[in-house]
Amino acid sequence: MSLRLSSTPRGARLARLLAAEQLRAWGLPLDPARQIVAELAANAATHGRVSGRDFGLTLYVVGDTLRIEVTDTRGDHTPHTQLPAPDAESGRGLVLVEALADKWGVAPGLSPRKTVWAEIGVPP
């Protein structure tokens, strides 16, 4: 599955909903994949947003691994995890991704893109 979505809160919500439908179609558990998609899509719509440019969502399974990729057009903004202040109202997205995924990372793309990816094991 590969989609282009608007870099807006609506696009991020649609990414989560469409990913859930694809996971159901493949007979895979919804979580934690749905949560990871929600966090990465929200980050793309918030931190990776460039006016007039979309973000991409790709899901695929190889063997017993589900790979989630979210590509945006802010290759100059490389995400990293850091613990927010206890009273912060945001800033926990990548901490959640790190906790839920077996592996995650960032890959540079054709300028100005980058892809944030996560992998989780799925039942055979």
N, C-alpha and C positions, 0 to 999 in steps of 0.2 A: 504494500500500500504506500503510495506516495502522493502527497497533496500540497497545494499552495494555499495559504490562508492569510487573511488580512492581519497586519500587525496591530491588533486591537484586542481589548478584553473579550469582545465577541468572538474574534478569531481563535483566541486561546481556549475559550469555552467549547467552541466547535471542534477544535483539535481533540480535546478530551472525550467528547461525545462520539466522534467518528472513530477514534481509537478503540473505545469500548465496543462499538458495533463490530469492528474488524476482529477484535479479540474473541467476541462471541462467535463470529462466523468461523474462526479457526478452532473453536472449542477450547480456548485457553482461559485460564483464570483472569479475571479483570484486574485484580490487585496483586502485586504492587505496580504493575505496568501503567494502569490508569492514573495513579498518583504521580508517577514519574513524568508521564506525558503532561499532566496538568502543570507541574512545576516548571518543566523545560519550556512549554509553550507560553506560560505566563512570563517567564524571564525574557523570551524572545519578543513578546509583545510590549514588555516594559523597558528592558535594558538594551535590547537589540533592535529597537524600532528606529526606522528611518522613514520619514514621511514619504508616502507613495510606494513603498517597497513592502512586499509580503515576506512571510517566513514559510519554510518548508517543514513538513512532518513526513518522515519515512519510518515504516515499521516492516521488519521482515524477520523470518525465522530461518536459522541455519542449524541443523541438527537439533540440539536441545537448548538452544540459546535464542532468545528474543532480543533483537537489537532495535533500539529506539533512537532516531536521529532527528534533531531539530536544527535547521539551518537558518541563519539570519544574515543580514547584510551589515553587521557591525564587527568585522574582523579585527578592528582596532581595539575592541573591548573584550579581553579574554577573562572569562569568569573563573572564580576560584572560591573555595569554601572558606568561610571564617565565621566564628561564632559571634552572633550579634549580642548586644547588651541584653540582659535579662528582661528589661522593660521595653525593648524595641518591638515595634508593631510589624516589622517585616525583616527580611534578610535571612530566613531559615530555609529557603527553597533548595539550594544546593547541599545544605547539610542533610536535608531529607533525602535527596537523590543519592547522596553518598551512603546513607544508612540503608536505603531500600534496594539499591542496585548491587549486583555482584562486582561490576566494574563500571567506571564512567570516565569520560575525558573530553578533551576539546581537540578538534582537528582543523587546521587552516584549510580554506578552500580558495577557489579563484577569487581574487580581490574583487570586492571587499567582503567576501563571505567567510563564515566560520560555521562549523557544525559541532554542537554539543551532543554527545552520544552517551547512552547507557545500555548495559546488557544485563539481562536476568535469565536465570535458568528456567526452563519450562518443562512440564512433564512430556515424555515422549508420546 
